[in-house]
């Protein structure tokens, strides 16, 4: 694609990067085939190619964004399926992130939109505030039909049936490895996940320590910044990211770190991009190091299990899977389950991790099935289900239908947003992948499975 940015414009690192992305695009349109919003709406401007044209014009002309441009950019899920499909390597994520930041700076939204976005930015990244909001939403849910705004109704629907108790495992501390220590990792405990489902971090800690990892919850680490980053609120998102970088680099320079483990794939995509986000700042070197250390939990589990297999002791197969030397893997109860694996967009497209979670589940003895159109988004996408509830609901219905068509006993995924979204549309239990792996290797039965599951 030909671009016409001036030399002065290109001195801005964000403009220079957007110019690189735009010039890589060859207008082929392959991206439209895998874009969820184009599938639902059928509008070229609701495809990556259409949005690229809109952003190119807006950024080149340095114009105040018009309502049409904002509408179509807001409808983008940032699922990044287009990046997986693109034969030219167009890094759409960096372009749309820049476009959103530009809109946030130069466009004045209607007051209702400003109020909603302010509320989400001030509540969701803070577990304590989010927990209080969930209590309020739960109390207000019986009156949802009286609420005129679909976005407010979506916020009421977000509250889980049971708000989990606070987990002390999220406090800064060190969890020693069981047996020989094979690595030392920092666990990102996150923000929304700490309010919505505390079982995920607990299961992750049990599983990692059982496999020989020392796990530290670092003082000062918290929200990754993704929620505000995708709203174009750069100052807020970078402040959250900077706190994490400082916290993890203190650990790296202290007792050392082999990895930063992330069990919410939406956060993982953002943390792995810290190096880009801070490339023109004084934190560039530390940010790049954190991005290098950042690993999805499935990547670290794969590495730990491979190391156990290659260890000179050569434990029996059951013990290698269990991750202990004295207790074999459980019997066929968990292994007999039919698991439908939902590939979170941020994992399969944002991080290009596709096989590892399924391989781990199969090795643990589960029957793993995948739905049709597994590349398409479920409609959660951070705050998308709250800000674009109609499109999100359509995508959720499609995803649930394809998952239920596989007749699973349980649905597994690696992202809390997907868990909440899909769980609201089906009676099939939805759990995190690590909960199943923890159960299969000696941990407790995932609470979501209930007492009747074998």
WOGIVEN-V309637 format. One record per residue. N is the residue number from 1. RES is the residue in three letters. PHI is phi in degrees with one decimal (* if undefined). Layout:
BEGIN
{{N;RES;PHI} {N;RES;PHI}}
END
This chain:
BEGIN
{{1;UNK;*} {2;UNK;-78.3} {3;UNK;-122.5} {4;UNK;-136.3} {5;UNK;-69.8} {6;UNK;-80.9} {7;UNK;-60.6} {8;UNK;-67.0} {9;UNK;-61.3} {10;UNK;-71.8} {11;UNK;-71.6} {12;UNK;-77.3} {13;UNK;-56.9} {14;UNK;-69.1} {15;UNK;-66.1} {16;UNK;-60.3} {17;UNK;-67.6} {18;UNK;-62.6} {19;UNK;-61.8} {20;UNK;-61.0} {21;UNK;-65.3} {22;UNK;-61.9} {23;UNK;-70.0} {24;UNK;-78.5} {25;UNK;-75.0} {26;UNK;-113.2} {27;UNK;64.1} {28;UNK;-68.2} {29;UNK;84.2} {30;UNK;-57.2} {31;UNK;-63.4} {32;UNK;-66.3} {33;UNK;-68.9} {34;UNK;-116.0} {35;UNK;-84.8} {36;UNK;-61.3} {37;UNK;-69.9} {38;UNK;-68.0} {39;UNK;-61.0} {40;UNK;-81.4} {41;UNK;-98.9} {42;UNK;68.6} {43;UNK;-105.3} {44;UNK;-54.9} {45;UNK;-72.8} {46;UNK;-102.6} {47;UNK;-118.9} {48;UNK;-57.6} {49;UNK;-60.7} {50;UNK;-64.2} {51;UNK;-67.3} {52;UNK;-60.6} {53;UNK;-62.0} {54;UNK;-62.1} {55;UNK;-69.9} {56;UNK;-58.0} {57;UNK;-62.6} {58;UNK;-62.4} {59;UNK;-75.0} {60;UNK;-64.3} {61;UNK;-83.3} {62;UNK;49.9} {63;UNK;-94.0} {64;UNK;-67.0} {65;UNK;-58.5} {66;UNK;-89.6} {67;UNK;-61.0} {68;UNK;-65.3} {69;UNK;-61.2} {70;UNK;-62.8} {71;UNK;-56.3} {72;UNK;-76.2} {73;UNK;-69.2} {74;UNK;-61.1} {75;UNK;-76.5} {76;UNK;-71.8} {77;UNK;-79.8} {78;UNK;57.9} {79;UNK;-74.0} {80;UNK;68.1} {81;UNK;-60.7} {82;UNK;-62.9} {83;UNK;-71.0} {84;UNK;-68.4} {85;UNK;-79.7} {86;UNK;-60.2} {87;UNK;-79.3} {88;UNK;-104.4} {89;UNK;72.1} {90;UNK;-68.3} {91;UNK;-87.4} {92;UNK;-58.9} {93;UNK;-58.3} {94;UNK;-65.5} {95;UNK;-68.3} {96;UNK;-68.6} {97;UNK;-61.8} {98;UNK;-64.3} {99;UNK;-59.9} {100;UNK;-68.1} {101;UNK;-63.7} {102;UNK;-64.4} {103;UNK;-62.8} {104;UNK;-60.0} {105;UNK;-80.9} {106;UNK;-114.6} {107;UNK;-116.9} {108;UNK;-100.2} {109;UNK;-77.1} {110;UNK;-56.3} {111;UNK;-60.8} {112;UNK;-64.1} {113;UNK;-65.5} {114;UNK;-61.8} {115;UNK;-65.1} {116;UNK;-65.4} {117;UNK;-66.5} {118;UNK;-63.6} {119;UNK;-62.5} {120;UNK;-62.6} {121;UNK;-68.1} {122;UNK;-90.7} {123;UNK;-110.1} {124;UNK;-60.3} {125;UNK;-74.8} {126;UNK;-118.6} {127;UNK;-54.2} {128;UNK;-64.3} {129;UNK;-64.0} {130;UNK;-63.4} {131;UNK;-62.2} {132;UNK;-63.8} {133;UNK;-63.8} {134;UNK;-65.6} {135;UNK;-61.3} {136;UNK;-62.9} {137;UNK;-65.5} {138;UNK;-64.1} {139;UNK;-68.5} {140;UNK;-87.7} {141;UNK;-58.3} {142;UNK;-58.6} {143;UNK;-106.2} {144;UNK;-61.3} {145;UNK;-66.2} {146;UNK;-85.8} {147;UNK;-87.1} {148;UNK;-76.4} {149;UNK;-88.4} {150;UNK;-62.2} {151;UNK;-70.0} {152;UNK;-69.6} {153;UNK;-63.4} {154;UNK;-63.3} {155;UNK;-66.9} {156;UNK;-65.6} {157;UNK;-69.6} {158;UNK;-69.8} {159;UNK;-64.2} {160;UNK;-69.0} {161;UNK;-60.0} {162;UNK;-128.1} {163;UNK;-83.3} {164;UNK;-68.2} {165;UNK;-68.7} {166;UNK;-64.9} {167;UNK;-98.6} {168;UNK;-71.6} {169;UNK;-66.5} {170;UNK;-83.3} {171;UNK;-74.9} {172;UNK;-57.4} {173;UNK;-174.6} {174;UNK;-121.4} {175;UNK;-108.2} {176;UNK;-69.4} {177;UNK;-69.0} {178;UNK;-85.3} {179;UNK;78.5} {180;UNK;-65.3} {181;UNK;-80.5} {182;UNK;-101.9} {183;UNK;-162.6} {184;UNK;-122.5} {185;UNK;-130.6} {186;UNK;-98.4} {187;UNK;-98.8} {188;UNK;-81.3} {189;UNK;-84.5} {190;UNK;77.8} {191;UNK;-130.8} {192;UNK;-59.7} {193;UNK;-62.0} {194;UNK;-67.6} {195;UNK;-95.8} {196;UNK;-88.6} {197;UNK;-157.7} {198;UNK;-80.6} {199;UNK;-67.6} {200;UNK;-67.8} {201;UNK;-65.1} {202;UNK;-60.6} {203;UNK;-65.6} {204;UNK;-62.6} {205;UNK;-63.4} {206;UNK;-60.0} {207;UNK;-67.8} {208;UNK;-66.2} {209;UNK;-67.3} {210;UNK;-63.6} {211;UNK;-91.5} {212;UNK;101.7} {213;UNK;-101.7} {214;UNK;-83.6} {215;UNK;-114.5} {216;UNK;-115.0} {217;UNK;-98.5} {218;UNK;-78.0} {219;UNK;-62.9} {220;UNK;95.6} {221;UNK;-80.6} {222;UNK;-161.8} {223;UNK;-59.1} {224;UNK;-74.4} {225;UNK;100.0} {226;UNK;-62.4} {227;UNK;-61.0} {228;UNK;-80.2} {229;UNK;-59.3} {230;UNK;-76.5} {231;UNK;-95.3} {232;UNK;81.0} {233;UNK;-87.2} {234;UNK;-62.7} {235;UNK;-59.4} {236;UNK;-69.7} {237;UNK;-67.0} {238;UNK;-70.0} {239;UNK;-65.2} {240;UNK;-64.1} {241;UNK;-63.0} {242;UNK;-62.6} {243;UNK;-62.5} {244;UNK;-65.5} {245;UNK;-59.9} {246;UNK;-63.6} {247;UNK;-64.0} {248;UNK;-74.8} {249;UNK;-72.3} {250;UNK;-61.7} {251;UNK;-66.8} {252;UNK;-60.4} {253;UNK;-81.2} {254;UNK;-92.6} {255;UNK;-79.0} {256;UNK;93.0} {257;UNK;-140.5} {258;UNK;-95.0} {259;UNK;-165.9} {260;UNK;-106.5} {261;UNK;-90.0} {262;UNK;-127.1} {263;UNK;-108.8} {264;UNK;-120.8} {265;UNK;-64.9} {266;UNK;-61.8} {267;UNK;-68.1} {268;UNK;-60.1} {269;UNK;-60.7} {270;UNK;-71.4} {271;UNK;-62.5} {272;UNK;-67.4} {273;UNK;-103.2} {274;UNK;-55.5} {275;UNK;-57.5} {276;UNK;-71.6} {277;UNK;-61.1} {278;UNK;-109.5} {279;UNK;-61.7} {280;UNK;-107.7} {281;UNK;-122.4} {282;UNK;-67.9} {283;UNK;-92.6} {284;UNK;-55.9} {285;UNK;-66.4} {286;UNK;-66.0} {287;UNK;-63.5} {288;UNK;-63.7} {289;UNK;-67.1} {290;UNK;-63.6} {291;UNK;-61.0} {292;UNK;-67.0} {293;UNK;-74.9} {294;UNK;-65.0} {295;UNK;-139.3} {296;UNK;-66.2} {297;UNK;-57.9} {298;UNK;-66.3} {299;UNK;-66.4} {300;UNK;-69.7} {301;UNK;-62.0} {302;UNK;-60.9} {303;UNK;-65.0} {304;UNK;-63.0} {305;UNK;-68.6} {306;UNK;-66.8} {307;UNK;-64.6} {308;UNK;-65.7} {309;UNK;-67.4} {310;UNK;-88.4} {311;UNK;-64.9} {312;UNK;-60.0} {313;UNK;-66.3} {314;UNK;49.8} {315;UNK;-63.2} {316;UNK;-57.1} {317;UNK;-56.2} {318;UNK;-60.6} {319;UNK;-69.5} {320;UNK;-64.3} {321;UNK;-67.7} {322;UNK;-70.3} {323;UNK;80.6} {324;UNK;-132.1} {325;UNK;-91.9} {326;UNK;-121.0} {327;UNK;-136.3} {328;UNK;-73.9} {329;UNK;-62.9} {330;UNK;-60.3} {331;UNK;-70.4} {332;UNK;-77.0} {333;UNK;-57.0} {334;UNK;-69.5} {335;UNK;-67.4} {336;UNK;-82.3} {337;UNK;-79.3} {338;UNK;-91.6} {339;UNK;-110.2} {340;UNK;-89.4} {341;UNK;-93.2} {342;UNK;-98.3} {343;UNK;-83.4} {344;UNK;-61.9} {345;UNK;-58.5} {346;UNK;-64.9} {347;UNK;-88.9} {348;UNK;-78.2} {349;UNK;-102.3} {350;UNK;-67.9} {351;UNK;-112.8} {352;UNK;58.3} {353;UNK;-104.4} {354;UNK;-122.7} {355;UNK;-89.2} {356;UNK;-54.5} {357;UNK;-61.1} {358;UNK;-67.6} {359;UNK;-63.6} {360;UNK;-62.0} {361;UNK;-65.5} {362;UNK;-65.0} {363;UNK;-63.7} {364;UNK;-78.7} {365;UNK;104.0} {366;UNK;-81.8} {367;UNK;-85.7} {368;UNK;-109.0} {369;UNK;-125.5} {370;UNK;-123.3} {371;UNK;-79.3} {372;UNK;-64.8} {373;UNK;52.5} {374;UNK;-65.7} {375;UNK;-79.1} {376;UNK;-86.8} {377;UNK;-71.1} {378;UNK;-83.3} {379;UNK;98.3} {380;UNK;-76.2} {381;UNK;51.5} {382;UNK;70.6} {383;UNK;-99.6} {384;UNK;-59.0} {385;UNK;-66.6} {386;UNK;-93.7} {387;UNK;-97.1} {388;UNK;-130.9} {389;UNK;-64.2} {390;UNK;-68.6} {391;UNK;-65.3} {392;UNK;-59.8} {393;UNK;-64.6} {394;UNK;-65.5} {395;UNK;-67.1} {396;UNK;-63.0} {397;UNK;-60.8} {398;UNK;-65.0} {399;UNK;-66.2} {400;UNK;-62.1} {401;UNK;-61.8} {402;UNK;-71.0} {403;UNK;-69.4} {404;UNK;-66.7} {405;UNK;-63.6} {406;UNK;-87.6} {407;UNK;49.5} {408;UNK;-80.8} {409;UNK;-88.8} {410;UNK;-153.4} {411;UNK;-111.3} {412;UNK;-121.1} {413;UNK;-154.5} {414;UNK;-114.8} {415;UNK;-147.4} {416;UNK;-62.6} {417;UNK;-61.6} {418;UNK;-63.0} {419;UNK;-59.5} {420;UNK;-68.3} {421;UNK;-64.2} {422;UNK;-69.1} {423;UNK;-61.1} {424;UNK;-75.8} {425;UNK;-117.4} {426;UNK;-146.8} {427;UNK;-91.1} {428;UNK;-71.7} {429;UNK;-59.7} {430;UNK;-118.6} {431;UNK;-133.1} {432;UNK;-79.3} {433;UNK;-53.7} {434;UNK;-67.8} {435;UNK;-65.7} {436;UNK;-68.7} {437;UNK;-66.6} {438;UNK;-63.4} {439;UNK;-62.2} {440;UNK;-69.0} {441;UNK;-114.8} {442;UNK;111.6} {443;UNK;-83.7} {444;UNK;-73.3} {445;UNK;-62.2} {446;UNK;-57.0} {447;UNK;-58.6} {448;UNK;-65.7} {449;UNK;-73.7} {450;UNK;75.3} {451;UNK;-74.9} {452;UNK;-88.8} {453;UNK;-71.4} {454;UNK;-56.6}}
END
